[in-house]
Structure formats: structure tokens, C-alpha cells
Amino acid sequence: MRGGNVQTVAEKKFKEWLDKKGYPYLYIEQSKETFPEFFKGLSKRPDFLVIVKNFGIIAVDIKERKDYNFTLDEAEEVEKYIEFERLTRLPVWFVFCTRDNYETWYWIPLSQVLSCEQKENSSTGAKFRVIKPNECIIIQLNKNDGLSRLIE
């Protein structure tokens, strides 16, 4: 968990895109002081709650990667967001982008992540999910794509 109110470049770019498109959202400040004791160790919290017209509220966690190797740690990401969904009844979406391209966003719901390939780190034994870019819904900012792509 990040300390203070430090946004990643990807989170800033995502917020700018939401503002430009006029999408309603809540940014969830990520400092330790704003995370209730109840959730610690049990769940994670998303970066944004986004209101999608005619669909509802979705929880969005932004993932910035140096390349197209999209992975999620099973214990620290997947299982904790399963618990967040269970507690809040809000669907969780992961949004990946690469550090060299903040114009293309790869969206995948947690429910679909569960069917992605699971691997194990040979040195630590930690399990993780591998998300291939073609398993995601691609939203390209330079093509003026919008959130309607999520419910097509």
C-alpha cells in the first residue's frame, strides 16, 4: 500500500481521461490513515469507484507495468479483491497500461481473471495469474473509446 496521497502516473492519466470524458467517479485516497482497520489484511481497496451509465458502480484498480507482462499476485491481489467484492457487492475491474503507452488501457473484470492461467513462482512458491492483453477489453484514448466498450 502506498503511503501518503501519491498517485502513480497511470492513475493521474486515468483520472484525466475520466474528467475529459465527463465520467462520474470517486478517487479513493490510498494513505494508511484512510484505510479502516476492519479491512487490513483482509481486503484491498480500489483506486477509483466509477459510475457506468445503465450499468452501475464498478471498482477500478489501475496497474501500471513496464511492459505487456500483466500479472496479479494470487494472495495479495486476487484473493483480497474477491473479499472486497464479497463485502461491497461492487464488481472489481483491473485496468493495465504500460509505462510507454498511457493511451491504451487493458480492462479485465476480476471474474474473468479467475479463469486466467495460474502459475507459481519457482523460487518462492507464490501463485499468480497471467493476464494476456488479448483477454482484456482494450480502450484506446486516442480513438475516443469510452466505457460503453465494457458492456457491449
HUZIRA-V816674 format. One record per helix or strand of 2 or more residues. SS is the DSSP state (helix for helix, strand for strand). FROM is the first residue (numbers start at 1). TO is the last residue. If there is no record, write none. Layout:
BEGIN
ss:from:to
SS:FROM:TO
SS:FROM:TO
END
This chain:
BEGIN
ss:from:to
helix:9:21
strand:25:27
helix:32:34
helix:37:39
strand:48:52
strand:56:65
strand:70:73
helix:74:88
strand:91:98
strand:101:109
helix:110:113
strand:117:120
strand:127:131
helix:133:135
strand:137:140
helix:141:143
helix:147:151
END
